[in-house]
């Protein structure tokens, strides 16, 4: 299995979580990681936080297809 790939960066955790839940509806597992500087979060450094959404590289085509259908049908 290859390394997970970041497919999107969010400024709010809630938006990242919503995207993760949408992917889960298509059977695509994902993880959210907050950008950090060492052990400190960006917010602790006075910088707007960033949350990265990762999926397995082999799921990228499946995710793109699922999201395209989801957006088309609402």
C-alpha positions as CSV (number, residue, x, y, z in Angstrom):
1,X,0.0,0.0,0.0
2,X,1.3,3.5,-0.9
3,X,1.4,6.5,1.3
4,X,-1.8,8.4,1.7
5,X,-2.2,11.6,-0.5
6,X,-3.6,14.9,0.6
7,X,-6.5,15.7,-1.7
8,X,-7.7,19.0,-0.1
9,X,-6.7,21.6,2.5
10,X,-9.4,23.2,4.7
11,X,-9.3,26.2,6.9
12,X,-12.0,24.8,9.2
13,X,-12.1,21.4,10.9
14,X,-15.8,21.1,10.4
15,X,-15.5,21.5,6.6
16,X,-12.8,18.8,6.5
17,X,-15.0,16.5,8.6
18,X,-18.0,17.1,6.3
19,X,-15.8,16.1,3.3
20,X,-14.6,13.0,5.2
21,X,-18.2,12.0,5.8
22,X,-19.2,12.5,2.2
23,X,-16.3,10.3,1.1
24,X,-17.3,7.6,3.7
25,X,-20.8,7.5,2.0
26,X,-18.9,6.2,-1.1
27,X,-16.9,3.7,0.9
28,X,-13.7,5.8,0.8
29,X,-11.8,5.9,4.0
30,X,-10.0,9.2,4.8
31,X,-8.2,10.9,7.6
32,X,-7.8,14.5,8.7
33,X,-4.5,15.9,10.0
34,X,-3.9,19.4,11.3
35,X,-0.8,21.2,10.2
36,X,1.6,21.7,13.1
37,X,5.0,23.2,13.7
38,X,6.7,20.7,15.9
39,X,4.2,20.0,18.7
40,X,2.4,23.4,18.3
41,X,-0.7,23.9,16.2
42,X,-0.6,26.8,13.8
43,X,-3.3,28.5,15.8
44,X,-1.0,28.4,18.9
45,X,1.5,30.3,16.7
46,X,-1.0,32.9,15.7
47,X,-1.5,31.5,12.2
48,X,-4.9,30.4,10.7
49,X,-5.1,26.6,11.1
50,X,-5.1,24.2,8.2
51,X,-6.6,20.7,8.1
52,X,-5.5,18.2,5.4
53,X,-7.8,15.5,4.1
54,X,-5.9,12.3,3.1
55,X,-7.0,9.3,1.2
56,X,-5.1,6.3,-0.1
57,X,-3.6,6.9,-3.5
58,X,-5.4,3.9,-5.0
59,X,-8.7,5.5,-4.0
60,X,-8.1,8.8,-5.9
61,X,-10.0,7.7,-9.1
62,X,-12.8,6.2,-7.1
63,X,-13.1,9.4,-5.0
64,X,-13.1,11.7,-8.1
65,X,-15.8,9.6,-9.7
66,X,-17.9,9.4,-6.6
67,X,-17.7,13.1,-5.9
68,X,-18.5,14.0,-9.5
69,X,-21.7,11.9,-9.3
70,X,-22.5,13.4,-5.9
71,X,-22.2,16.9,-7.2
72,X,-24.1,16.2,-10.3
73,X,-27.1,14.7,-8.5
74,X,-26.9,17.0,-5.5
